[in-house]
Amino acid sequence: MPVGRQQIEDWLVARIAGMQRIVPEQVDVDESFVANGLSSRSSVALIGDLAKALGVTLSETLTWEYPTIAALAEHVAGIGGSPHDD
């Protein structure tokens, strides 16, 4: 069953907030990953975590191809799987 965009977006917001040690409300889904404080290294780590959570293979370049949380969530929503916590 495909995962919804909102579920993926919420997962990304929570993960980025945790990585940045901020509250989720401070993460802007329409700003770039860079504007949300992620470096290239942390962006690659985020994609790896998302791929693991979804049980799929994702390109490490997705944060460049889809530079906002909203855009990435929209793209990944069609892939399938369901994000879960480890």
C-alpha positions as MATLAB code, in Angstrom:
seq = 'MPVGRQQIEDWLVARIAGMQRIVPEQVDVDESFVANGLSSRSSVALIGDLAKALGVTLSETLTWEYPTIAALAEHVAGIGGSPHDD';
ca = [
       0.000    0.000    0.000;
       1.494    3.382   -0.959;
       2.386    5.767    1.823;
       0.658    9.116    1.867;
       2.528   12.327    1.281;
       1.499   13.706    4.673;
       2.821   10.657    6.528;
       6.195   10.946    4.785;
       6.273   14.701    5.315;
       5.558   14.245    9.041;
       8.298   11.601    9.281;
      10.804   13.910    7.544;
       9.885   16.860    9.775;
      10.283   14.759   12.922;
      13.606   13.325   11.733;
      15.019   16.720   10.736;
      13.873   18.266   14.003;
      15.661   15.479   15.859;
      18.821   15.890   13.782;
      18.818   19.655   14.364;
      17.702   19.389   18.003;
      14.779   21.737   17.430;
      11.020   21.384   17.800;
       9.166   20.138   14.711;
       7.298   23.450   14.423;
      10.611   25.113   13.516;
      11.024   22.925   10.423;
       9.585   24.559    7.286;
       8.409   22.010    4.712;
       8.564   24.609    1.927;
      12.158   25.694    2.616;
      15.184   23.883    1.237;
      16.934   21.180    3.201;
      19.904   23.567    3.457;
      17.662   26.301    4.915;
      16.435   23.713    7.424;
      20.047   23.237    8.534;
      21.067   20.081    6.685;
      24.498   19.680    5.143;
      25.232   17.406    2.199;
      26.293   14.690    4.629;
      23.188   14.982    6.785;
      20.977   15.033    3.680;
      22.495   11.746    2.500;
      21.992   10.305    5.996;
      18.359   11.460    5.946;
      17.707    9.724    2.614;
      19.359    6.567    3.961;
      17.145    6.651    7.047;
      14.043    7.232    4.924;
      14.930    4.371    2.579;
      15.421    2.067    5.553;
      12.127    3.183    7.133;
      10.270    2.575    3.875;
      12.092   -0.631    3.020;
      13.023    0.676   -0.426;
      16.117    1.856   -2.258;
      16.311    5.616   -2.744;
      18.872    7.690   -4.614;
      21.199    9.649   -2.343;
      20.652   12.664   -4.626;
      16.921   13.010   -3.925;
      17.372   16.040   -1.670;
      18.983   17.849   -4.619;
      16.371   16.689   -7.115;
      13.521   17.497   -4.682;
      15.016   20.278   -2.518;
      12.157   20.749   -0.033;
      10.456   18.410    2.412;
       7.133   18.941    0.629;
       8.614   18.116   -2.797;
      10.489   15.063   -1.541;
       7.434   13.729    0.319;
       5.295   14.155   -2.802;
       7.827   12.233   -4.899;
       8.423    9.422   -2.411;
       4.715    8.975   -1.625;
       4.217    7.017   -4.826;
       7.010    4.528   -4.123;
       5.214    2.506   -1.420;
       6.114    1.021    1.927;
       5.415    2.651    5.255;
       7.817    4.596    7.432;
       8.399    3.101   10.844;
      10.657    3.872   13.784;
      13.576    1.596   14.458;
];
